[in-house]
Amino acid sequence: MYPRIIFLVFLISGFAGTAQSTSEDTAVKKSDEVLYDAEKAAKYGADDYGMKKYIFAFLKRGPNRTSDKEEAAKLQTAHLENIGRLAKEGKLVLAGPFFGNDDLRGIYIFNVETLEEAKELTETDPAIKAGSLVMELKEWYGSAALMAINEIAPTLAKKSIMD
């Protein structure tokens, strides 16, 4: 009985080794394929690794939260309009809220070079001005492909968030 088990283990490991080397060979072949697009890299500000610097802004619950529903709705509309403006200007790559009701409310990813520039942009947000939100800024190095989001996103939405 043991020789059969050993043979079966050997047979299975042989197939696994063959499958593994085939997938490794395929991966090597795919890595030889050149996909680099210099025009796109320049358009999105990519470095040689296809990456670029962004500034993350973590939106946190601020000290001045209103309980008045109408006032909160007006502030939210102004906040969303500011997000739209920053995106149209090419300064804001991505924005969105977090799920849940804890202190971390949302995130912005800015397409700017310095923390100071990002701070100036966050200060244009009506929710920041009102103290409803505060921001924590952090430099981040990520894929320059994020710059394509604002081109793609409108093609995916049936409704505007402002409706």
C-alpha positions as CSV (number, residue, x, y, z in Angstrom):
1,M,0.0,0.0,0.0
2,Y,2.8,2.5,0.9
3,P,4.5,2.2,-2.6
4,R,1.2,3.1,-4.2
5,I,0.8,6.2,-2.0
6,I,4.4,7.2,-2.7
7,F,3.9,6.7,-6.4
8,L,0.6,8.7,-6.3
9,V,2.4,11.6,-4.4
10,F,5.2,11.5,-6.9
11,L,2.8,11.5,-9.8
12,I,0.8,14.4,-8.4
13,S,3.9,16.4,-7.5
14,G,5.2,15.8,-11.0
15,F,2.1,17.3,-12.5
16,A,2.2,20.2,-10.1
17,G,5.8,20.9,-11.1
18,T,4.9,20.8,-14.8
19,A,2.0,23.1,-14.3
20,Q,4.2,25.4,-12.2
21,S,7.0,25.6,-14.7
22,T,4.5,26.2,-17.5
23,S,2.9,29.1,-15.7
24,E,6.4,30.5,-14.9
25,D,7.4,30.2,-18.5
26,T,4.2,32.0,-19.5
27,A,4.9,34.7,-17.0
28,V,8.5,35.1,-18.3
29,K,7.1,35.4,-21.9
30,K,4.6,38.0,-20.8
31,S,7.2,40.0,-19.0
32,D,9.2,40.2,-22.3
33,E,6.3,41.9,-24.0
34,V,6.7,45.6,-24.0
35,L,3.6,47.5,-23.0
36,Y,5.2,50.8,-22.1
37,D,3.4,53.8,-23.7
38,A,5.7,56.9,-23.4
39,E,2.9,59.3,-24.5
40,K,0.5,57.9,-21.8
41,A,3.3,57.9,-19.2
42,A,4.0,61.6,-19.9
43,K,0.3,62.5,-19.9
44,Y,-0.2,60.9,-16.4
45,G,3.2,62.1,-15.0
46,A,4.6,58.6,-14.5
47,D,8.2,58.1,-13.6
48,D,10.3,55.2,-15.0
49,Y,8.4,52.8,-12.7
50,G,4.9,54.0,-13.8
51,M,4.5,55.7,-10.4
52,K,4.1,59.2,-9.1
53,K,3.7,61.2,-5.9
54,Y,0.3,62.1,-4.6
55,I,-1.0,63.7,-1.4
56,F,-3.6,61.7,0.6
57,A,-6.0,63.7,2.7
58,F,-7.8,61.8,5.4
59,L,-11.0,63.6,6.2
60,K,-11.9,63.2,9.9
61,R,-14.9,64.3,11.9
62,G,-14.4,67.9,13.0
63,P,-15.4,69.6,16.2
64,N,-18.2,71.7,14.7
65,R,-20.9,69.1,13.7
66,T,-24.3,70.5,13.2
67,S,-27.4,68.6,14.2
68,D,-29.6,70.7,11.9
69,K,-30.5,68.5,9.0
70,E,-31.1,71.4,6.5
71,E,-27.8,73.0,7.5
72,A,-25.9,69.7,7.2
73,A,-27.5,69.1,3.7
74,K,-26.4,72.5,2.5
75,L,-22.9,72.0,3.8
76,Q,-22.7,68.5,2.1
77,T,-23.8,70.0,-1.2
78,A,-21.2,72.7,-1.0
79,H,-18.6,70.1,0.0
80,L,-19.5,67.9,-3.1
81,E,-19.4,71.0,-5.4
82,N,-15.9,71.8,-4.2
83,I,-14.9,68.2,-4.9
84,G,-16.2,68.5,-8.4
85,R,-14.4,71.8,-9.0
86,L,-11.1,70.4,-7.7
87,A,-11.5,67.3,-9.9
88,K,-12.2,69.4,-13.0
89,E,-9.1,71.4,-12.3
90,G,-7.0,68.2,-12.2
91,K,-6.0,68.8,-8.6
92,L,-8.2,66.0,-7.1
93,V,-7.7,62.5,-8.5
94,L,-10.1,60.6,-6.2
95,A,-12.5,61.3,-3.4
96,G,-15.0,59.3,-1.4
97,P,-16.5,58.6,1.9
98,F,-15.7,55.6,4.2
99,F,-18.4,53.3,5.4
100,G,-19.4,53.4,9.0
101,N,-19.9,56.3,11.4
102,D,-16.6,56.6,13.0
103,D,-14.3,59.6,13.1
104,L,-12.6,58.8,9.7
105,R,-15.1,60.1,7.2
106,G,-13.5,60.0,3.8
107,I,-10.4,60.4,1.6
108,Y,-9.0,62.7,-1.0
109,I,-6.1,61.9,-3.3
110,F,-4.5,65.1,-4.6
111,N,-2.4,65.5,-7.7
112,V,-0.1,68.1,-6.3
113,E,3.6,68.2,-5.4
114,T,3.6,69.5,-1.9
115,L,1.8,69.2,1.4
116,E,1.4,73.0,1.4
117,E,-0.5,72.9,-1.9
118,A,-2.8,70.2,-0.6
119,K,-3.4,72.2,2.6
120,E,-4.4,75.2,0.5
121,L,-6.8,73.1,-1.5
122,T,-8.3,71.5,1.6
123,E,-8.9,74.9,3.0
124,T,-11.3,75.7,0.1
125,D,-13.6,72.9,1.3
126,P,-16.7,74.4,2.9
127,A,-16.9,71.5,5.4
128,I,-13.3,72.2,6.5
129,K,-14.0,76.0,6.8
130,A,-17.1,75.2,8.9
131,G,-15.0,72.8,11.1
132,S,-17.3,69.9,10.3
133,L,-14.3,68.1,8.9
134,V,-10.5,68.2,9.5
135,M,-7.8,66.8,7.3
136,E,-4.7,64.9,7.9
137,L,-2.3,65.0,4.9
138,K,0.3,62.4,3.9
139,E,2.6,62.0,0.9
140,W,2.1,58.8,-1.0
141,Y,3.8,57.1,-3.9
142,G,1.5,55.1,-6.2
143,S,0.6,54.1,-9.7
144,A,0.3,57.0,-12.2
145,A,-2.7,55.1,-13.6
146,L,-4.8,56.7,-10.9
147,M,-4.7,59.8,-13.1
148,A,-7.1,58.0,-15.6
149,I,-9.9,57.7,-13.1
150,N,-11.5,61.0,-13.9
151,E,-11.6,60.1,-17.6
152,I,-13.2,56.7,-16.9
153,A,-15.5,57.5,-13.9
154,P,-18.1,59.5,-15.9
155,T,-18.6,56.6,-18.2
156,L,-19.7,54.4,-15.3
157,A,-22.2,56.5,-13.5
158,K,-25.9,56.4,-14.4
159,K,-26.7,59.2,-12.0
160,S,-24.8,62.3,-10.7
161,I,-24.0,62.3,-7.0
162,M,-25.3,65.8,-7.0
163,D,-28.9,64.8,-8.0
